[in-house]
Amino acid sequence: MPAMRTIRDIQYLLYPADEESNTVVAKFLQSSIINSIAYHDETELHNILNDLIIKGVNSKDVVILKPFLGRFYQMCPGSPNMICCRYRVINTCFNCLYNCSYCYMHVYLNSYGIIQFTNTDRLFAELSDFIKSCVPSMVYRIGTGEFTDSLMFDEITGLGSDLIQFFSKYKNIFFELKTKSSNVYHLLDIPSKGNAVIAWSLNTPHNITNYEHDTALLEERINAAVKAIDAGYYVAFHFDPIILYQGWDDDYCNVIKLLQKNIDPDKVVWISMGGFRYHLHFREILRDKFPKEMMTVYEMFPGIDGKYRYFKPLRIQIYNFMYQKLHEIFKKSYIYLCMETDYMWKEIVGKDFNSSEELELDFANHLSYYFVQKNPILY
């Protein structure tokens, strides 16, 4: 399998000509990217991008630095009619260095290039406003891996370190960096980690090889998690999406055994599970981009949120299998379903949630009981 992609594989950096002194821009200009091109306005940027497309430069070989005009901080939109955990999302970048076949960004973010935001001072202003509105008795989960990989460029941007230290003094906030990389070395010596969580999306070697192109190997991710724990971090794992094939159960069981062998269960704060799912038009996009993919050969059925999923009895089988094996090892971890129905929650976990707010409160109470340090929360 090819090695994990890094910033050294990026061919072109496009940056605003009037922002060379911007901290993020300056760091990228000092990176290993050879071809740096300044642009003066959106029209010029558009023309440069068109030239790169004509030259046949791959979208994932281009980084575009620009300010973000939207909200840096927001609630995860979840999925209609599903029980969701009300995770808080920080937007730092759009698009990803890696090339996972199943990624929903093939539908939502069909723009050219990887866009890294430069006006991160406004991000911290938005987060300060959020802190002021927090309920001290409530535990919040916030993370950056919704529209990108949290750690793919983090040794350059330094955002991970800045955010970890920003949140470190708030004992009721768990800040998560979610990745498919092994890129943690620059974070190990941070003195104030607070309740920072470094999380890995995990899959079987079969699925990583076939569908998670340019990412770290399974063993590399788990070795990075061990280093994170040794450095004083909490960790988390996300089995999402679970993708079926002949022998999937034995392979996922082996992944869990690998975790059991290497990971201190007391340091695992949460684990998510989610079956492969997609919107109506995604299959055509997927087969166009990855004609050899076999994910969609299973019969899928539309759910109440409009996404296609494995048949309900099959999902019950998948989740029961995974939950029982994970819960046996990670007894303190909050093991949860991503984007699933209240029926599925009751069937798998035995909890009857009538709303996403009820799940959020149950999740918060669990973290408070097992992981929050019993000292005053500072505001």
C-alpha positions as CSV (number, residue, x, y, z in Angstrom):
1,M,0.0,0.0,0.0
2,P,1.4,3.5,-0.8
3,A,2.7,5.6,2.0
4,M,0.4,8.1,3.7
5,R,0.3,11.5,1.9
6,T,1.7,14.5,3.7
7,I,2.2,18.2,2.9
8,R,5.4,17.2,1.1
9,D,3.1,15.8,-1.6
10,I,1.4,19.2,-2.3
11,Q,2.6,20.8,-5.5
12,Y,1.0,24.2,-5.4
13,L,0.3,26.8,-2.8
14,L,-2.1,29.7,-3.7
15,Y,-2.2,32.6,-1.2
16,P,-3.5,36.2,-0.9
17,A,-0.9,38.6,-2.0
18,D,-1.8,41.1,0.7
19,E,-1.6,38.5,3.5
20,E,2.1,37.4,3.5
21,S,2.4,38.6,7.1
22,N,-0.6,36.5,8.2
23,T,0.5,33.8,10.6
24,V,-1.0,30.9,8.7
25,V,0.2,32.2,5.3
26,A,3.7,32.7,6.6
27,K,3.9,29.2,7.9
28,F,2.8,27.7,4.6
29,L,5.2,29.8,2.7
30,Q,8.0,28.3,4.9
31,S,6.8,24.8,4.2
32,S,8.1,22.3,1.7
33,I,5.6,23.3,-1.1
34,I,7.8,24.4,-4.0
35,N,5.3,26.3,-6.2
36,S,3.8,29.3,-4.4
37,I,1.5,31.7,-6.4
38,A,0.1,34.9,-5.0
39,Y,-3.3,36.1,-6.1
40,H,-4.8,39.6,-5.7
41,D,-8.6,38.9,-5.9
42,E,-11.1,36.1,-6.6
43,T,-11.0,36.7,-10.3
44,E,-7.3,36.1,-10.5
45,L,-7.6,33.1,-8.2
46,H,-10.3,31.6,-10.5
47,N,-8.0,32.1,-13.5
48,I,-5.0,30.4,-11.7
49,L,-7.2,27.5,-10.8
50,N,-8.4,27.1,-14.3
51,D,-4.8,27.0,-15.6
52,L,-3.9,24.3,-13.1
53,I,-7.0,22.2,-14.1
54,I,-6.0,22.6,-17.8
55,K,-2.5,21.4,-16.9
56,G,-4.0,18.3,-15.3
57,V,-2.9,19.1,-11.7
58,N,-5.0,17.0,-9.3
59,S,-7.3,18.9,-6.9
60,K,-5.6,17.3,-3.9
61,D,-2.2,18.6,-5.0
62,V,-3.3,22.3,-4.5
63,V,-3.7,24.2,-1.2
64,I,-5.6,27.5,-1.4
65,L,-5.2,29.9,1.5
66,K,-8.0,32.4,2.0
67,P,-10.2,33.9,4.8
68,F,-13.4,32.1,5.8
69,L,-16.6,34.2,5.5
70,G,-18.9,31.7,7.3
71,R,-19.2,30.5,10.9
72,F,-16.1,28.8,12.3
73,Y,-18.1,27.2,15.1
74,Q,-21.5,25.5,14.8
75,M,-23.6,22.5,15.9
76,C,-23.2,19.4,13.8
77,P,-26.2,19.4,11.5
78,G,-26.8,15.7,12.1
79,S,-29.3,13.8,10.0
80,P,-33.1,14.4,9.9
81,N,-35.2,12.1,12.1
82,M,-32.1,10.5,13.6
83,I,-30.8,10.6,17.2
84,C,-27.6,12.6,17.0
85,C,-25.1,13.4,19.8
86,R,-25.2,17.2,19.2
87,Y,-21.4,17.4,18.6
88,R,-20.0,20.9,18.2
89,V,-17.9,21.5,15.0
90,I,-15.0,23.9,14.4
91,N,-14.3,24.6,10.7
92,T,-10.7,25.2,10.0
93,C,-10.4,23.9,6.4
94,F,-12.5,22.5,3.6
95,N,-11.5,19.3,1.8
96,C,-8.9,16.8,2.6
97,L,-5.4,15.6,1.7
98,Y,-6.6,12.0,1.7
99,N,-9.0,10.3,-0.8
100,C,-11.5,8.1,0.9
101,S,-13.9,6.6,-1.6
102,Y,-16.9,6.8,0.7
103,C,-16.4,10.4,1.8
104,Y,-19.5,12.6,1.6
105,M,-17.3,15.5,0.6
106,H,-17.3,14.1,-2.9
107,V,-20.9,15.3,-3.0
108,Y,-20.9,18.4,-0.8
109,L,-17.5,19.9,-1.5
110,N,-16.9,19.4,-5.2
111,S,-14.7,22.5,-5.5
112,Y,-11.1,22.3,-6.7
113,G,-8.2,22.4,-4.2
114,I,-7.9,22.1,-0.4
115,I,-8.9,25.4,1.2
116,Q,-7.1,26.3,4.4
117,F,-8.6,29.3,6.3
118,T,-6.3,32.1,7.3
119,N,-8.4,34.3,9.6
120,T,-8.3,32.1,12.6
121,D,-8.2,35.0,15.0
122,R,-12.0,35.2,14.4
123,L,-12.3,31.5,15.2
124,F,-11.0,32.2,18.8
125,A,-13.4,35.1,19.1
126,E,-16.3,32.9,18.2
127,L,-15.1,30.2,20.7
128,S,-14.8,32.8,23.5
129,D,-18.5,33.8,22.8
130,F,-19.4,30.1,23.1
131,I,-17.6,29.7,26.4
132,K,-19.6,32.6,27.8
133,S,-22.8,30.8,27.0
134,C,-21.7,27.4,28.5
135,V,-23.6,25.9,31.4
136,P,-20.8,25.0,33.9
137,S,-22.6,21.7,34.9
138,M,-22.8,20.5,31.3
139,V,-20.0,18.6,29.5
140,Y,-19.4,19.7,25.9
141,R,-17.7,17.8,23.0
142,I,-16.1,20.0,20.3
143,G,-13.9,18.9,17.4
144,T,-12.4,19.9,14.0
145,G,-12.7,16.8,11.8
146,E,-16.0,17.4,10.1
147,F,-15.0,18.8,6.7
148,T,-11.3,17.9,6.7
149,D,-8.8,15.7,8.5
150,S,-7.8,17.4,11.8
151,L,-4.1,16.6,11.6
152,M,-3.1,16.5,7.9
153,F,-1.5,19.9,8.0
154,D,-1.4,20.6,11.7
155,E,2.3,20.6,12.1
156,I,2.3,23.6,9.7
157,T,-0.8,25.5,10.9
158,G,-0.3,24.9,14.7
159,L,-4.0,25.1,15.1
160,G,-4.3,21.8,17.0
161,S,-1.8,23.0,19.6
162,D,-3.5,26.4,19.9
163,L,-7.0,24.9,20.4
164,I,-5.8,22.3,22.9
165,Q,-4.2,25.0,25.0
166,F,-7.3,27.3,24.6
167,F,-9.7,24.6,25.9
168,S,-7.3,23.1,28.5
169,K,-8.5,25.3,31.4
170,Y,-12.2,24.3,30.9
171,K,-12.7,21.0,32.7
172,N,-16.2,20.5,31.2
173,I,-15.0,20.7,27.5
174,F,-13.6,17.7,25.6
175,F,-11.8,19.0,22.5
176,E,-11.3,16.3,19.8
177,L,-8.9,16.2,16.9
178,K,-10.0,13.4,14.5
179,T,-7.7,11.9,11.9
180,K,-6.8,9.0,9.7
181,S,-3.1,9.9,9.9
182,S,-0.2,9.1,12.2
183,N,0.7,12.8,12.5
184,V,0.9,13.4,16.3
185,Y,4.6,14.0,17.0
186,H,4.2,17.8,17.1
187,L,1.5,17.5,19.8
188,L,3.2,15.2,22.3
189,D,5.1,17.8,24.3
190,I,2.3,20.4,24.8
191,P,2.3,21.1,28.5
192,S,-1.4,22.0,29.0
193,K,-3.6,19.2,27.5
194,G,-6.7,19.5,29.6
195,N,-9.4,17.1,28.3
196,A,-8.0,17.0,24.8
197,V,-8.9,13.9,22.8
198,I,-7.0,12.6,19.8
199,A,-9.3,10.3,17.8
200,W,-8.8,7.9,15.0
201,S,-11.2,6.6,12.4
202,L,-10.5,2.9,12.2
203,N,-11.3,0.3,9.7
204,T,-10.2,-3.2,8.6
205,P,-7.0,-3.5,6.5
206,H,-9.2,-4.6,3.6
207,N,-11.3,-1.4,3.8
208,I,-8.3,0.9,4.4
209,T,-6.5,-0.6,1.3
210,N,-9.5,-0.4,-0.9
211,Y,-11.4,2.7,0.2
212,E,-9.1,4.9,2.4
213,H,-6.5,5.9,-0.1
214,D,-3.4,7.8,1.0
215,T,-4.1,7.4,4.7
216,A,-2.0,5.8,7.4
217,L,-2.1,2.0,7.8
218,L,-4.1,0.6,10.7
219,E,-1.0,-0.3,12.7
220,E,0.4,3.2,12.2
221,R,-2.8,4.8,13.5
222,I,-2.8,2.5,16.6
223,N,0.9,3.2,17.2
224,A,0.1,6.9,17.1
225,A,-2.7,6.4,19.6
226,V,-0.3,4.7,22.0
227,K,2.1,7.6,21.7
228,A,-0.7,10.0,22.4
229,I,-1.8,8.1,25.5
230,D,1.8,8.0,26.7
231,A,2.0,11.8,26.3
232,G,-1.0,12.3,28.5
233,Y,-3.9,12.5,26.0
234,Y,-7.3,10.8,26.0
235,V,-8.1,9.0,22.8
236,A,-11.2,7.9,20.9
237,F,-12.0,5.7,18.0
238,H,-14.6,5.9,15.3
239,F,-15.7,2.7,13.4
240,D,-17.6,4.8,10.8
241,P,-18.3,3.7,8.2
242,I,-18.5,0.0,8.8
243,I,-18.3,-1.5,5.3
244,L,-19.4,-5.1,4.7
245,Y,-17.7,-7.8,2.6
246,Q,-17.1,-11.5,2.9
247,G,-15.3,-12.0,6.2
248,W,-16.0,-8.6,7.6
249,D,-16.9,-9.9,11.0
250,D,-13.5,-11.7,11.5
251,D,-11.6,-8.7,10.3
252,Y,-13.3,-6.2,12.5
253,C,-12.9,-8.6,15.4
254,N,-9.1,-8.6,14.7
255,V,-9.1,-4.8,14.7
256,I,-10.7,-4.8,18.2
257,K,-8.2,-7.4,19.4
258,L,-5.4,-5.2,18.2
259,L,-6.9,-2.3,20.2
260,Q,-7.2,-4.6,23.3
261,K,-3.5,-5.6,22.9
262,N,-2.1,-2.1,22.6
263,I,-4.5,0.5,24.1
264,D,-5.1,1.4,27.7
265,P,-8.9,1.1,28.0
266,D,-9.1,3.7,30.8
267,K,-7.9,6.4,28.3
268,V,-10.5,5.8,25.7
269,V,-13.3,8.3,26.3
270,W,-15.7,7.3,23.5
271,I,-16.1,5.0,20.5
272,S,-18.6,5.5,17.7
273,M,-20.2,3.0,15.3
274,G,-21.9,3.8,12.0
275,G,-22.8,1.7,9.1
276,F,-22.0,2.7,5.5
277,R,-24.7,5.1,4.2
278,Y,-25.1,7.5,1.3
279,H,-27.4,9.9,-0.3
280,L,-29.4,9.0,-3.4
281,H,-27.0,10.5,-6.0
282,F,-23.8,9.5,-4.3
283,R,-23.6,6.0,-5.8
284,E,-23.3,7.5,-9.3
285,I,-20.6,9.9,-8.2
286,L,-18.8,7.1,-6.4
287,R,-18.8,4.7,-9.3
288,D,-17.6,7.5,-11.6
289,K,-14.6,8.4,-9.4
290,F,-13.9,4.8,-8.2
291,P,-15.2,2.4,-10.9
292,K,-13.7,-0.7,-9.1
293,E,-15.4,0.1,-5.7
294,M,-17.5,-2.8,-4.2
295,M,-19.2,-0.9,-1.4
296,T,-22.5,-0.4,-3.1
297,V,-22.9,-4.1,-4.2
298,Y,-24.9,-4.8,-1.0
299,E,-28.6,-4.1,-1.3
300,M,-29.3,-0.8,0.4
301,F,-32.6,0.7,1.5
302,P,-33.7,4.3,2.0
303,G,-34.0,5.3,5.7
304,I,-36.3,8.0,7.2
305,D,-33.5,10.6,6.7
306,G,-33.4,9.8,2.9
307,K,-30.0,8.1,3.1
308,Y,-29.5,4.6,1.9
309,R,-28.4,2.1,4.5
310,Y,-28.0,-1.7,5.1
311,F,-31.3,-3.4,5.8
312,K,-32.4,-2.9,9.4
313,P,-31.9,-6.6,10.5
314,L,-28.4,-6.5,9.1
315,R,-27.6,-3.3,10.8
316,I,-28.8,-4.8,14.1
317,Q,-26.5,-7.7,13.5
318,I,-23.5,-5.4,12.7
319,Y,-24.0,-3.2,15.7
320,N,-24.7,-6.0,18.2
321,F,-21.5,-7.8,17.1
322,M,-19.4,-4.6,17.4
323,Y,-21.0,-3.3,20.6
324,Q,-20.6,-6.5,22.5
325,K,-17.0,-6.9,21.6
326,L,-16.1,-3.3,22.3
327,H,-18.1,-3.0,25.5
328,E,-16.4,-6.1,26.9
329,I,-13.0,-4.3,26.7
330,F,-13.7,-0.6,26.9
331,K,-16.1,-0.5,29.9
332,K,-15.6,3.2,30.7
333,S,-15.9,4.4,27.2
334,Y,-19.2,5.8,25.9
335,I,-20.0,3.6,22.9
336,Y,-22.5,5.3,20.6
337,L,-24.3,5.0,17.3
338,C,-23.8,7.7,14.7
339,M,-26.8,8.9,12.7
340,E,-29.2,6.1,13.8
341,T,-32.8,5.8,14.9
342,D,-34.3,5.7,18.4
343,Y,-35.3,2.1,17.6
344,M,-31.7,1.1,16.9
345,W,-30.5,2.7,20.1
346,K,-33.0,0.8,22.2
347,E,-32.2,-2.4,20.3
348,I,-28.4,-2.2,20.6
349,V,-27.7,-0.2,23.8
350,G,-30.9,-0.6,25.7
351,K,-31.5,3.1,26.0
352,D,-34.7,4.8,24.9
353,F,-33.9,8.3,23.7
354,N,-36.7,10.4,22.5
355,S,-34.5,13.2,21.3
356,S,-30.9,14.2,20.4
357,E,-30.9,16.3,23.5
358,E,-31.5,13.3,25.7
359,L,-28.5,11.5,24.1
360,E,-26.4,14.6,24.6
361,L,-27.2,14.7,28.3
362,D,-26.6,11.0,28.8
363,F,-23.3,11.4,27.0
364,A,-22.3,14.4,29.1
365,N,-23.3,12.6,32.4
366,H,-21.2,9.6,31.4
367,L,-18.1,11.8,30.7
368,S,-18.7,13.7,33.9
369,Y,-18.8,10.6,36.0
370,Y,-15.8,8.8,34.5
371,F,-13.5,11.4,33.1
372,V,-14.1,15.0,34.3
373,Q,-11.6,16.0,37.0
374,K,-13.4,16.9,40.2
375,N,-12.0,20.4,40.6
376,P,-13.6,23.8,40.0
377,I,-14.4,24.8,36.4
378,L,-12.9,28.2,35.6
379,Y,-14.7,30.8,33.5
